[in-house]
């Protein structure tokens, strides 16, 4: 049996570490965990099978992992649910990803063919909110709302009109590429008025919600899904929060409905991330994220790049490349950046005219780089490097300039 890491695997991991050290990471879905989270994720807990929930397992020997799951649930409640509402909500910490969490939630409260209203993919919604090529779009009848074509903001009147017309069983609010604050309360008023279940997907903004820098969907939503690895800065995974009356349905939908045994090492790492999210350091981190995102968007916007909705209230924003001075596609922008060691991703824009693999937009997020040590003072240089890569991608000296900049920020990258 191998007692050391296979040479080829070690080499590939080292290469990936080098790539990250030498790149500016602007992927808004990515972040870097603490060394404590990484250590827990690789702990002996990964060896334990634990189908079911604490004290209701389908395997023996779960007494100790019951403790860690119960602790993770308690910490999730402390992180996301105001104390006066904690008795009203249930938490399941087992979902393996955000998309799976959404499927679990839909499966718990809907039957095939039921109608969902959700934000369309081009306006910033997510595949798992009923995109026609995702399983959620093939099982359920989906009607999409978009944003106001002038302000690029969510329009309550449009949502209520669609709810009145289509009488959905469930409404999804939340996005993967919408940069403005979402006020959950007036949306909940619409769903309550029409007897519709409200699901809030806060995968991207979970860290901001945890620190009260973004409105909290609790107590307004019936179900909340979130990932633990984006702004929350924890391990890859997700959780579901729901009203107590939906608890049994959610738990049954997790197992046996969609998943089997949970990853107990990930559950424990989530608990660690929830504890970290309750600290002053984490609040200061999120405050810096917001300042940096606003500054970077403003720097690009002031230099001829069109920012969708004119700016950001979160950790990321989308650049409309087809309305910017270069008039190139999102795919071309992504490629120009990548060849200069700047990593971002092409993204659709509202009322998109290009194919999803091409797109007109570029999504930029700052959470990962702020975790690595970037501060507000570094955003002007970061904007300059982005613009140079987009406007003169074959500048022979630029890749090394980017590397020199990126190598200043190696906090939390770590190694195995």
C-alpha positions as CSV (number, residue, x, y, z in Angstrom):
1,X,0.0,0.0,0.0
2,X,1.3,3.5,-0.9
3,X,2.4,5.4,2.1
4,X,3.3,8.5,0.1
5,X,1.4,10.3,-2.6
6,X,1.9,8.9,-6.0
7,X,4.6,10.9,-7.9
8,X,2.4,11.8,-10.8
9,X,-0.5,12.9,-8.6
10,X,2.0,15.0,-6.5
11,X,3.3,16.6,-9.6
12,X,-0.1,17.5,-10.9
13,X,-1.1,19.0,-7.6
14,X,2.1,21.0,-7.4
15,X,1.5,22.3,-10.9
16,X,-2.0,23.4,-9.9
17,X,-0.6,25.2,-6.9
18,X,1.9,27.0,-9.1
19,X,-0.9,27.9,-11.5
20,X,-2.9,29.5,-8.7
21,X,0.1,31.3,-7.2
22,X,0.9,32.8,-10.6
23,X,-2.6,33.8,-11.5
24,X,-5.1,36.5,-10.6
25,X,-8.2,34.5,-9.7
26,X,-11.4,36.4,-10.5
27,X,-13.8,33.4,-10.6
28,X,-16.6,34.5,-8.3
29,X,-17.6,30.9,-7.5
30,X,-14.1,30.1,-6.0
31,X,-12.4,30.8,-2.8
32,X,-9.8,29.5,-0.4
33,X,-10.5,27.8,2.9
34,X,-8.6,28.0,6.1
35,X,-5.9,25.4,6.9
36,X,-8.3,24.1,9.6
37,X,-11.0,23.4,7.1
38,X,-8.6,21.7,4.8
39,X,-7.3,19.5,7.7
40,X,-10.8,18.5,8.7
41,X,-11.7,17.7,5.1
42,X,-8.9,15.2,5.0
43,X,-9.6,13.7,8.4
44,X,-10.6,10.1,9.4
45,X,-14.2,11.1,9.2
46,X,-14.1,10.5,5.5
47,X,-14.0,6.7,6.3
48,X,-17.4,6.7,8.0
49,X,-20.7,5.8,6.3
50,X,-23.7,7.4,7.9
51,X,-26.9,7.3,5.9
52,X,-29.7,9.0,7.6
53,X,-29.7,11.7,10.3
54,X,-28.4,11.8,13.8
55,X,-29.9,9.0,16.0
56,X,-31.7,7.7,12.9
57,X,-28.9,6.1,10.9
58,X,-28.9,3.0,8.7
59,X,-25.4,2.0,9.8
60,X,-24.0,1.1,13.2
61,X,-21.1,3.0,14.8
62,X,-22.5,6.5,14.1
63,X,-22.6,7.8,17.7
64,X,-19.6,10.1,17.2
65,X,-20.4,11.3,13.8
66,X,-23.9,12.1,15.1
67,X,-22.2,14.6,17.4
68,X,-20.4,16.3,14.6
69,X,-23.5,16.6,12.4
70,X,-25.5,17.9,15.3
71,X,-22.8,20.4,16.0
72,X,-22.7,21.5,12.4
73,X,-26.5,22.1,12.4
74,X,-26.2,24.2,15.6
75,X,-23.4,26.3,14.1
76,X,-25.3,26.7,10.8
77,X,-28.3,28.0,12.8
78,X,-26.1,30.4,14.8
79,X,-24.6,31.7,11.5
80,X,-27.7,32.2,9.4
81,X,-30.8,32.2,11.5
82,X,-31.6,35.1,13.9
83,X,-32.0,33.8,17.4
84,X,-35.7,34.7,17.6
85,X,-36.4,32.4,14.6
86,X,-34.2,29.4,15.3
87,X,-37.0,27.3,16.7
88,X,-39.0,27.9,13.5
89,X,-36.3,26.6,11.1
90,X,-34.7,23.2,10.4
91,X,-31.2,22.7,8.9
92,X,-29.9,19.8,6.9
93,X,-26.1,20.0,6.4
94,X,-25.7,17.0,4.1
95,X,-26.2,18.3,0.5
96,X,-23.1,17.7,-1.6
97,X,-23.5,20.8,-3.8
98,X,-25.7,23.8,-4.5
99,X,-27.3,22.3,-7.6
100,X,-28.1,19.1,-5.7
101,X,-29.5,21.1,-2.8
102,X,-31.8,22.8,-5.2
103,X,-32.9,19.5,-6.7
104,X,-33.5,18.1,-3.2
105,X,-35.6,21.1,-2.3
106,X,-37.7,20.9,-5.5
107,X,-38.2,17.2,-5.0
108,X,-39.3,17.7,-1.5
109,X,-42.2,20.0,-2.2
110,X,-43.1,19.5,-5.9
111,X,-44.4,16.7,-8.1
112,X,-43.4,16.4,-11.8
113,X,-45.1,18.9,-14.0
114,X,-45.7,21.5,-11.2
115,X,-45.0,25.1,-12.2
116,X,-41.9,27.1,-11.0
117,X,-41.3,30.8,-11.5
118,X,-37.6,31.7,-11.4
119,X,-35.0,34.1,-12.8
120,X,-33.9,33.2,-16.3
121,X,-30.3,32.2,-16.9
122,X,-29.4,35.2,-19.0
123,X,-30.5,37.7,-16.3
124,X,-28.3,36.0,-13.8
125,X,-30.3,32.9,-12.7
126,X,-28.8,29.4,-12.3
127,X,-29.0,26.2,-14.3
128,X,-30.7,24.4,-11.4
129,X,-33.5,27.0,-11.3
130,X,-35.2,25.4,-14.3
131,X,-32.9,25.9,-17.3
132,X,-34.3,23.8,-20.1
133,X,-31.2,21.6,-20.4
134,X,-31.0,21.0,-16.7
135,X,-33.0,18.2,-15.0
136,X,-35.0,20.9,-13.1
137,X,-36.2,22.2,-16.4
138,X,-37.2,18.8,-17.8
139,X,-39.1,17.6,-14.7
140,X,-41.1,20.8,-13.9
141,X,-42.9,23.5,-15.9
142,X,-40.8,26.6,-15.6
143,X,-41.7,30.2,-16.3
144,X,-38.8,32.7,-16.1
145,X,-38.7,36.4,-15.0
146,X,-36.0,38.7,-16.3
147,X,-34.8,42.1,-15.2
148,X,-35.9,45.5,-16.2
149,X,-34.3,46.2,-19.6
150,X,-33.2,49.7,-18.5
151,X,-32.1,49.3,-14.9
152,X,-31.2,45.7,-15.2
153,X,-32.7,45.2,-11.7
154,X,-35.3,42.6,-10.5
155,X,-38.8,44.0,-11.1
156,X,-41.4,43.1,-8.5
157,X,-44.3,43.9,-10.8
158,X,-43.1,41.4,-13.4
159,X,-42.8,38.7,-10.7
160,X,-46.2,39.2,-9.4
161,X,-47.7,39.3,-12.9
162,X,-46.2,36.0,-13.7
163,X,-47.3,34.5,-10.4
164,X,-50.9,35.7,-11.0
165,X,-50.9,34.4,-14.6
166,X,-49.2,31.0,-14.1
167,X,-50.2,30.1,-10.5
168,X,-46.9,28.4,-9.7
169,X,-46.4,26.1,-6.7
170,X,-42.9,27.6,-6.0
171,X,-41.0,30.7,-6.7
172,X,-37.2,30.8,-6.8
173,X,-35.3,34.0,-6.0
174,X,-31.5,34.2,-6.0
175,X,-28.9,34.2,-8.7
176,X,-25.4,33.3,-9.8
177,X,-24.6,36.4,-11.8
178,X,-26.8,39.2,-10.4
179,X,-24.8,41.9,-8.6
180,X,-27.4,43.9,-6.8
181,X,-29.0,43.4,-3.3
182,X,-32.1,41.3,-3.3
183,X,-34.8,42.4,-0.9
184,X,-36.5,39.2,0.1
185,X,-39.4,40.7,2.1
186,X,-41.5,42.2,-0.7
187,X,-41.0,39.0,-2.8
188,X,-42.2,37.0,0.2
189,X,-45.3,39.2,0.4
190,X,-46.1,38.2,-3.2
191,X,-45.7,34.5,-2.5
192,X,-47.7,34.6,0.7
193,X,-50.5,36.6,-1.0
194,X,-50.8,33.9,-3.8
195,X,-50.0,30.8,-1.7
196,X,-46.7,30.1,-3.3
197,X,-43.7,28.4,-1.7
198,X,-40.6,30.7,-1.7
199,X,-37.2,29.2,-2.2
200,X,-34.2,31.6,-1.7
201,X,-30.9,30.4,-3.3
202,X,-28.1,32.4,-1.6
203,X,-25.3,30.3,-2.8
204,X,-23.2,33.2,-3.9
205,X,-24.0,35.7,-1.2
206,X,-24.0,33.4,1.8
207,X,-21.0,35.0,3.4
208,X,-22.5,38.4,3.0
209,X,-25.8,37.2,4.5
210,X,-23.9,35.6,7.4
211,X,-22.3,39.0,8.3
212,X,-25.6,41.0,7.7
213,X,-24.0,42.9,4.8
214,X,-26.8,41.6,2.6
215,X,-30.5,41.1,3.5
216,X,-31.3,37.7,5.0
217,X,-34.0,35.6,3.4
218,X,-34.9,34.3,6.9
219,X,-37.7,34.7,8.1
220,X,-39.2,35.5,4.7
221,X,-38.4,32.3,2.7
222,X,-39.9,28.8,3.2
223,X,-36.7,27.2,2.0
224,X,-33.1,28.5,1.8
225,X,-30.3,26.8,-0.1
226,X,-26.7,27.9,0.0
227,X,-23.2,26.7,-0.9
228,X,-20.4,26.7,1.7
229,X,-17.5,27.3,-0.7
230,X,-18.1,30.7,-2.3
231,X,-18.3,33.8,-0.2
232,X,-18.7,31.6,2.9
233,X,-15.1,30.4,2.3
234,X,-15.7,26.8,3.5
235,X,-15.4,23.4,1.9
236,X,-17.2,22.4,-1.3
237,X,-20.8,21.6,-0.4
238,X,-24.2,23.0,0.5
239,X,-26.9,23.1,3.2
240,X,-30.7,23.5,3.2
241,X,-32.6,25.6,5.7
242,X,-36.4,25.2,5.8
243,X,-39.4,25.9,7.9
244,X,-40.0,23.2,10.6
245,X,-43.2,22.0,8.8
246,X,-41.1,21.1,5.8
247,X,-38.3,19.4,7.8
248,X,-39.3,15.8,7.3
249,X,-39.9,16.3,3.6
250,X,-36.5,17.9,3.1
251,X,-34.7,15.2,5.1
252,X,-36.5,12.4,3.2
253,X,-35.6,14.1,-0.1
254,X,-31.9,14.2,0.9
255,X,-32.0,10.5,1.7
256,X,-33.3,8.3,0.2
257,X,-34.7,10.8,-2.4
258,X,-31.5,12.2,-4.0
259,X,-28.4,11.2,-2.0
260,X,-27.0,8.3,-0.1
261,X,-24.5,8.5,2.7
262,X,-23.3,12.0,3.6
263,X,-19.6,13.0,3.5
264,X,-19.0,13.3,7.2
265,X,-15.6,14.9,6.7
266,X,-17.3,17.6,4.7
267,X,-20.0,18.0,7.3
268,X,-17.3,18.6,9.9
269,X,-15.5,21.1,7.7
270,X,-18.7,22.9,7.2
271,X,-19.1,23.2,11.0
272,X,-15.6,24.8,11.1
273,X,-16.5,27.2,8.3
274,X,-19.7,28.2,10.2
275,X,-17.7,28.9,13.3
276,X,-15.2,31.0,11.3
277,X,-18.1,33.0,9.8
278,X,-19.1,34.2,13.2
279,X,-15.8,35.9,13.9
280,X,-14.8,39.6,13.6
281,X,-12.1,38.6,11.1
282,X,-14.7,37.2,8.8
283,X,-16.8,40.3,9.0
284,X,-13.8,42.4,8.2
285,X,-13.1,40.1,5.3
286,X,-16.6,40.5,3.8
287,X,-16.4,44.3,4.3
288,X,-13.2,44.3,2.3
289,X,-14.8,42.1,-0.4
290,X,-17.6,44.6,-0.9
291,X,-15.2,47.6,-1.0
292,X,-12.9,45.9,-3.5
293,X,-15.8,44.7,-5.8
294,X,-17.2,48.2,-5.9
295,X,-13.8,49.8,-6.6
296,X,-12.9,47.3,-9.3
297,X,-16.3,47.7,-11.1
298,X,-15.9,51.5,-10.9
299,X,-12.4,51.5,-12.3
300,X,-13.4,49.4,-15.2
301,X,-16.7,51.4,-15.7
302,X,-14.7,54.7,-15.7
303,X,-12.5,53.4,-18.5
304,X,-15.0,52.4,-21.1
305,X,-16.4,49.1,-19.8
306,X,-20.1,48.6,-19.4
307,X,-21.0,47.1,-16.0
308,X,-24.4,45.4,-16.0
309,X,-26.7,47.4,-13.7
310,X,-24.0,50.0,-13.4
311,X,-22.2,48.5,-10.4
312,X,-22.4,46.0,-7.6
313,X,-23.6,45.5,-4.1
314,X,-22.0,42.1,-3.7
315,X,-18.7,40.2,-4.4
316,X,-19.0,40.2,-8.2
317,X,-20.3,41.9,-11.3
318,X,-20.7,41.3,-15.0
319,X,-19.1,43.3,-17.8
320,X,-21.1,43.7,-21.0
321,X,-18.3,43.3,-23.5
322,X,-20.5,44.0,-26.5
323,X,-21.4,47.4,-25.1
324,X,-17.8,48.2,-24.1
325,X,-15.1,49.8,-26.1
326,X,-13.7,46.5,-27.4
327,X,-16.9,44.9,-28.8
328,X,-15.6,41.4,-28.2
329,X,-17.5,38.4,-26.9
330,X,-17.3,37.0,-23.4
331,X,-15.5,34.0,-24.7
332,X,-12.9,36.1,-26.4
333,X,-12.5,38.3,-23.3
334,X,-12.0,35.2,-21.1
335,X,-9.4,33.8,-23.5
336,X,-7.4,37.1,-23.6
337,X,-7.3,37.3,-19.9
338,X,-6.4,33.6,-19.5
339,X,-3.4,33.9,-21.8
340,X,-2.1,36.6,-19.5
341,X,-2.7,34.6,-16.3
342,X,-6.0,36.4,-15.3
343,X,-8.7,33.9,-14.7
344,X,-12.4,34.9,-15.1
345,X,-15.3,33.4,-16.9
346,X,-17.5,34.3,-19.8
347,X,-21.1,34.9,-18.7
348,X,-24.5,35.6,-20.2
349,X,-26.0,39.1,-19.9
350,X,-29.7,40.0,-19.7
351,X,-31.4,39.6,-23.0
352,X,-28.4,37.8,-24.4
353,X,-28.1,37.3,-28.1
354,X,-25.0,35.1,-28.2
355,X,-24.9,31.3,-27.6
356,X,-24.1,30.2,-24.0
357,X,-20.7,29.0,-25.1
358,X,-19.9,32.4,-26.5
359,X,-21.9,35.0,-24.5
360,X,-21.6,38.8,-24.4
361,X,-20.5,39.1,-20.8
362,X,-17.6,38.5,-18.5
363,X,-18.2,37.8,-14.8
364,X,-15.6,39.1,-12.3
365,X,-15.5,38.3,-8.6
366,X,-13.0,39.4,-5.9
367,X,-13.7,37.0,-3.0
368,X,-10.8,34.7,-3.8
369,X,-8.2,37.4,-4.2
370,X,-9.3,39.2,-1.1
371,X,-8.8,35.9,0.8
372,X,-5.3,35.8,-0.7
373,X,-4.6,39.3,0.8
374,X,-5.7,41.8,-1.8
375,X,-7.0,45.1,-0.4
376,X,-8.8,48.1,-1.7
377,X,-5.5,49.8,-2.6
378,X,-4.7,47.0,-5.0
379,X,-7.8,47.3,-7.2
380,X,-6.5,50.1,-9.3
381,X,-3.5,48.0,-10.4
382,X,-5.8,44.9,-10.9
383,X,-8.1,46.9,-13.1
384,X,-5.1,48.2,-15.1
385,X,-3.8,44.6,-15.6
386,X,-7.3,43.4,-16.7
387,X,-7.6,46.3,-19.2
388,X,-4.1,45.7,-20.6
389,X,-4.9,42.0,-21.1
390,X,-8.2,42.7,-22.9
391,X,-6.9,45.6,-25.0
392,X,-3.3,44.3,-25.8
393,X,-3.3,40.6,-25.1
394,X,-0.1,39.9,-26.9
395,X,2.0,42.3,-24.9
396,X,5.1,40.1,-24.2
397,X,5.8,41.6,-20.8
398,X,2.3,41.5,-19.4
399,X,2.1,37.9,-18.3
400,X,5.2,38.4,-16.0
401,X,3.6,41.6,-14.7
402,X,0.5,39.6,-13.7
403,X,2.6,36.9,-12.2
404,X,4.6,39.4,-10.1
405,X,1.3,41.0,-8.9
406,X,-0.3,37.6,-8.1
407,X,2.7,36.3,-6.2
408,X,2.3,39.0,-3.7
409,X,-1.0,37.4,-2.6
410,X,-0.5,33.8,-1.6
411,X,-2.3,33.7,1.8
412,X,-4.5,30.6,2.3
413,X,-3.3,28.9,-0.9
414,X,-1.7,26.2,1.2
415,X,-0.7,22.7,0.1
416,X,-1.3,19.1,1.0
